[in-house]
Amino acid sequence: MDLALLRTFVTVHRAGSFTRAAALLGLSQPAVTSQIRTLERQLGRPLFLRQARGVTPTTIGDELAHKAAPHLDALVEIAESGLDDESSLRTLHLAGLPEFTTERALPALTELTGAHGQGFALRASFGTAEEVLEGLAAGHHELAISTVRPRGALLSASPLCDEEHVLVAAPRWAERIGPDALRTGAAALENLPLIEVHESLPFVSRYWASVFDTRPGASGTVIVPDLRAVLACAASGAGLAVLPRYLCAAALDRAEVVLLHDPAVPPLRTYFLVVRTGSLALPHVARAHEWLRRAASRWC
C-alpha cells in the first residue's frame, strides 16, 4: 500500500475535510480526492461518507486510521530526527493570545534559542483563542496556546495552567468604595467606570457571574484591545478592571493598583497547549511542548 496515500488518508481523517487536508498537505483538493478514491478502490471499501460540510469516516475508515496513524507518526519522527542535529536550526511557529504569550510563553521558550539553546528558532504570532486554533488547523502554526479546548480529531489539547482573575483599581477607587462595601455584593460597584478589552465585557462579566452571581450594571468606559493597556488605564485611575493576577502582580506589589475584592473562590481561566494530532512526532515541536509544560508548573 502506497505510504503517500496513507498519509493523505490520515490527514483527511484528522482534518475531517478534504479542503483542510489539502491545505495541510500542500496539495489541491482534487488531488486529495483522487488519492482517497484510489485508496478506496484498492481496499474495496468506502473510507469516508461525504457530508454537506466535510467528511465522516466509515467504520473501516476509523479502523484503518487507528492502525496506520501511529506508524506514520513514527516514520515522521524518524525522518525529522535525522534533521534535528547541531548543524540545522529548526523553527517553531507558535501562536497564542498576546498577553499570556508575551509575558509567559515567549520568555520560557527563548531559553531554547540563545547561545546555549538546542538548535531552536522561533516565530510567534498573536490572535484570539479562536483565531490561533484556526491558524493551527490550517497549518500556519505548529503549536498554539488557547483558552478554548478544540473539538475533533485534527487538534490535540492538554491543559497548561490556570490563571486567577482579580478585581483591581487605583487606590483612590478603593478608598471611595470603602473596605466593607462589597460584602453586600456588586451593588457598591454600580455605575462605576469599567475598563475592558471588548464592548461585551468578557472579563468583567465572567467575574460578576462567578463571584456576585449577577451581571455588571454598567457598560465599559474605556475599551482597549490588550490587557496590558487595561492595566495601564486602571493604574492611571480610569476605573475598575478584571485582570489575570500574574499580569498585575508587580503593579499590586508597587501599590499602583489594589485588590478591591478577595473572594474565597476566585474565577479561573484555563490555558491549553494545542498541536495538530501527530505533530508531537516532530522533535522541535515536542521539545517546545514539554518545555512549556515544565515552565507552567512554576506559574501556577
C-alpha positions as CSV (number, residue, x, y, z in Angstrom):
1,M,0.0,0.0,0.0
2,D,1.4,3.4,-1.0
3,L,2.5,5.4,2.1
4,A,1.7,8.7,0.3
5,L,-2.0,7.5,0.1
6,L,-2.0,6.5,3.7
7,R,-0.5,9.9,4.7
8,T,-3.3,11.7,2.8
9,F,-5.9,9.4,4.3
10,V,-4.7,10.0,7.9
11,T,-4.6,13.8,7.3
12,V,-8.2,13.8,5.9
13,H,-9.3,11.6,8.9
14,R,-7.9,14.1,11.4
15,A,-8.9,17.2,9.5
16,G,-12.5,16.0,8.8
17,S,-12.3,17.8,5.4
18,F,-10.7,17.3,2.0
19,T,-10.2,21.0,1.7
20,R,-8.5,21.4,5.1
21,A,-6.4,18.3,4.4
22,A,-5.3,19.6,1.1
23,A,-4.1,22.9,2.7
24,L,-2.1,20.9,5.3
25,L,-0.5,18.6,2.7
26,G,0.2,21.4,0.2
27,L,-2.0,19.6,-2.4
28,S,-5.0,20.6,-4.4
29,Q,-8.4,19.4,-3.3
30,P,-8.9,17.3,-6.5
31,A,-5.5,15.6,-5.8
32,V,-6.6,14.7,-2.3
33,T,-10.0,13.4,-3.5
34,S,-8.2,11.4,-6.2
35,Q,-5.8,9.8,-3.7
36,I,-8.7,8.9,-1.3
37,R,-10.6,7.3,-4.2
38,T,-7.5,5.3,-5.3
39,L,-7.1,4.0,-1.7
40,E,-10.8,3.1,-1.5
41,R,-10.5,1.2,-4.8
42,Q,-7.5,-0.7,-3.5
43,L,-9.3,-1.6,-0.3
44,G,-12.7,-2.2,-2.0
45,R,-14.4,-0.3,0.8
46,P,-15.5,3.3,1.3
47,L,-13.4,5.2,3.9
48,F,-15.4,8.4,4.2
49,L,-19.0,9.5,4.0
50,R,-19.3,12.8,2.2
51,Q,-21.3,15.4,4.1
52,A,-22.5,18.9,3.3
53,R,-19.6,20.1,5.4
54,G,-16.6,17.9,5.4
55,V,-16.4,14.1,5.6
56,T,-17.2,11.5,8.3
57,P,-15.1,8.3,8.5
58,T,-16.8,4.9,8.0
59,T,-16.2,2.1,10.5
60,I,-13.5,0.8,8.1
61,G,-12.0,4.3,7.9
62,D,-11.8,4.6,11.7
63,E,-10.2,1.2,11.9
64,L,-7.6,1.9,9.3
65,A,-6.7,5.3,10.9
66,H,-6.4,3.6,14.3
67,K,-3.9,1.1,12.8
68,A,-2.0,3.4,10.4
69,A,-1.7,6.7,12.2
70,P,0.8,5.7,14.9
71,H,3.1,4.1,12.4
72,L,3.0,7.1,10.1
73,D,3.7,9.4,13.0
74,A,6.7,7.2,14.0
75,L,8.0,7.4,10.4
76,V,7.7,11.2,10.5
77,E,9.7,11.2,13.8
78,I,12.4,9.1,12.3
79,A,12.7,11.3,9.2
80,E,12.7,14.5,11.2
81,S,15.1,13.3,13.8
82,G,17.7,13.0,11.0
83,L,17.4,16.8,10.6
84,D,17.5,17.6,14.3
85,D,21.2,17.9,14.8
86,E,23.6,20.7,15.7
87,S,24.1,21.8,12.1
88,S,20.4,22.5,11.5
89,L,18.3,25.2,13.2
90,R,14.7,24.1,13.4
91,T,12.0,26.8,13.6
92,L,8.9,26.6,15.8
93,H,5.8,28.5,14.6
94,L,3.9,29.5,17.7
95,A,0.6,31.3,18.1
96,G,-1.2,32.5,21.2
97,L,-3.1,35.2,23.0
98,P,-0.8,38.3,23.0
99,E,-0.6,39.0,26.7
100,F,0.0,35.4,28.0
101,T,2.2,34.5,25.1
102,T,4.3,37.7,25.7
103,E,4.5,37.5,29.5
104,R,4.7,33.7,30.0
105,A,5.4,31.6,26.9
106,L,8.0,33.6,25.0
107,P,10.3,34.2,27.9
108,A,10.3,30.5,28.6
109,L,10.8,29.4,25.0
110,T,13.6,31.9,24.3
111,E,15.7,29.9,26.7
112,L,15.9,27.3,23.8
113,T,17.0,29.9,21.2
114,G,20.2,31.5,22.7
115,A,23.8,30.6,22.6
116,H,23.1,27.7,24.9
117,G,19.9,26.7,23.1
118,Q,19.2,23.4,21.3
119,G,19.1,24.3,17.6
120,F,15.8,26.1,18.0
121,A,14.4,29.2,16.2
122,L,11.1,30.8,17.0
123,R,8.4,32.7,15.1
124,A,5.4,33.9,17.0
125,S,2.1,35.4,16.1
126,F,-0.9,36.6,18.2
127,G,-4.6,36.3,17.9
128,T,-7.8,35.4,19.7
129,A,-8.3,31.9,21.1
130,E,-10.4,31.0,18.1
131,E,-8.0,32.6,15.6
132,V,-5.0,30.7,16.8
133,L,-6.8,27.4,16.6
134,E,-8.0,28.2,13.1
135,G,-4.4,29.0,12.1
136,L,-3.1,25.9,13.7
137,A,-5.7,23.7,11.9
138,A,-4.8,25.4,8.6
139,G,-1.1,24.6,9.0
140,H,0.0,28.2,9.6
141,H,1.4,27.3,13.1
142,E,2.8,24.2,14.8
143,L,1.9,25.0,18.4
144,A,-0.9,27.1,19.8
145,I,-1.8,28.4,23.3
146,S,-5.6,28.9,23.6
147,T,-8.2,29.3,26.2
148,V,-10.6,27.2,24.1
149,R,-10.3,23.4,24.0
150,P,-10.6,22.3,20.4
151,R,-13.1,19.7,19.2
152,G,-12.5,17.0,16.6
153,A,-9.6,14.7,15.8
154,L,-7.4,17.2,13.9
155,L,-6.2,19.1,17.0
156,S,-5.0,17.7,20.4
157,A,-5.0,19.8,23.5
158,S,-3.6,19.4,27.0
159,P,-4.2,21.7,30.0
160,L,-1.3,24.1,30.5
161,C,-2.2,26.2,33.5
162,D,-5.0,28.2,35.2
163,E,-4.9,31.9,35.6
164,E,-6.7,33.6,38.5
165,H,-8.7,36.7,37.8
166,V,-8.7,39.6,40.2
167,L,-10.7,42.9,40.5
168,V,-8.4,45.9,40.7
169,A,-8.3,49.6,40.6
170,A,-6.2,52.6,41.5
171,P,-6.0,53.2,45.3
172,R,-8.4,56.2,45.1
173,W,-11.2,54.0,43.9
174,A,-10.7,51.6,46.8
175,E,-10.9,54.5,49.2
176,R,-14.1,55.7,47.5
177,I,-15.8,52.3,47.6
178,G,-14.7,51.5,51.2
179,P,-13.3,48.3,52.6
180,D,-16.7,46.8,53.6
181,A,-18.9,47.8,50.7
182,L,-18.5,44.6,48.7
183,R,-19.8,42.4,51.5
184,T,-23.3,43.1,50.3
185,G,-22.4,42.1,46.7
186,A,-21.9,44.1,43.4
187,A,-24.3,46.9,44.3
188,A,-21.4,49.0,45.6
189,L,-19.9,48.9,42.1
190,E,-22.9,50.0,40.2
191,N,-22.3,52.8,37.7
192,L,-18.5,52.9,38.4
193,P,-16.3,53.2,35.3
194,L,-15.1,49.9,33.8
195,I,-12.1,49.2,31.7
196,E,-12.2,46.2,29.3
197,V,-10.8,44.6,26.2
198,H,-14.1,44.5,24.3
199,E,-17.6,46.0,24.4
200,S,-19.0,42.7,25.6
201,L,-17.1,43.0,28.8
202,P,-15.8,39.4,28.8
203,F,-13.6,39.6,31.9
204,V,-15.9,41.7,34.0
205,S,-18.9,39.7,33.0
206,R,-17.2,36.4,33.9
207,Y,-16.1,37.8,37.3
208,W,-19.5,39.3,38.1
209,A,-21.2,36.0,37.2
210,S,-18.8,33.8,39.2
211,V,-18.4,36.0,42.3
212,F,-21.6,38.0,42.5
213,D,-24.0,35.8,40.6
214,T,-25.1,38.7,38.5
215,R,-24.3,40.8,35.5
216,P,-22.4,44.1,35.5
217,G,-24.8,47.0,35.7
218,A,-22.6,49.4,33.6
219,S,-21.1,49.4,30.2
220,G,-17.4,49.9,29.5
221,T,-15.9,53.4,30.0
222,V,-12.6,52.5,28.4
223,I,-12.2,49.7,25.8
224,V,-8.7,48.8,24.8
225,P,-7.8,45.5,23.0
226,D,-4.9,44.5,25.2
227,L,-4.9,43.5,28.9
228,R,-1.6,45.3,29.4
229,A,-3.3,48.5,28.3
230,V,-6.2,47.7,30.6
231,L,-3.7,47.6,33.5
232,A,-2.1,50.8,32.5
233,C,-5.5,52.6,32.4
234,A,-6.5,51.1,35.7
235,A,-3.3,52.3,37.3
236,S,-3.9,55.8,35.9
237,G,-7.3,55.9,37.7
238,A,-9.6,55.4,34.7
239,G,-11.8,52.8,36.5
240,L,-12.1,49.2,37.6
241,A,-10.7,46.3,35.8
242,V,-10.6,42.5,36.0
243,L,-7.2,41.1,35.2
244,P,-5.1,38.0,35.4
245,R,-3.2,38.0,38.7
246,Y,0.1,37.3,37.1
247,L,-0.3,40.3,34.8
248,C,-0.9,42.8,37.6
249,A,1.2,41.1,40.3
250,A,4.1,43.7,40.0
251,A,1.6,46.6,40.0
252,L,0.0,45.2,43.1
253,D,3.3,45.0,44.8
254,R,4.1,48.6,43.9
255,A,0.6,49.7,45.1
256,E,-0.1,51.1,41.6
257,V,-3.4,49.2,41.8
258,V,-5.0,47.4,44.7
259,L,-7.4,44.5,45.1
260,L,-11.0,45.6,45.5
261,H,-12.2,42.1,46.4
262,D,-10.7,38.8,47.5
263,P,-13.4,36.1,47.1
264,A,-12.9,32.7,48.7
265,V,-13.1,31.1,45.2
266,P,-11.7,33.4,42.5
267,P,-12.6,33.0,38.9
268,L,-10.1,30.9,36.9
269,R,-9.4,30.5,33.2
270,T,-7.6,27.5,31.8
271,Y,-5.0,27.7,29.1
272,F,-4.5,24.8,26.7
273,L,-1.4,23.8,24.8
274,V,-2.6,22.6,21.3
275,V,-1.0,20.8,18.4
276,R,-2.2,19.1,15.3
277,T,-2.6,15.4,16.1
278,G,0.5,13.5,15.3
279,S,2.8,16.6,15.2
280,L,4.5,15.8,18.5
281,A,6.4,13.3,16.5
282,L,8.4,16.3,15.3
283,P,11.3,16.8,17.7
284,H,11.3,20.6,17.8
285,V,7.5,20.7,18.5
286,A,7.8,18.0,21.2
287,R,10.7,19.8,22.8
288,A,8.8,23.1,22.9
289,H,5.6,21.4,24.1
290,E,7.5,19.7,27.0
291,W,9.5,22.9,27.9
292,L,6.3,24.9,28.2
293,R,4.6,22.3,30.4
294,R,7.6,22.3,32.7
295,A,7.6,26.1,32.8
296,A,3.9,26.2,33.6
297,S,4.4,24.2,36.8
298,R,6.2,27.2,38.1
299,W,3.5,29.7,37.0
300,C,0.6,28.1,38.9
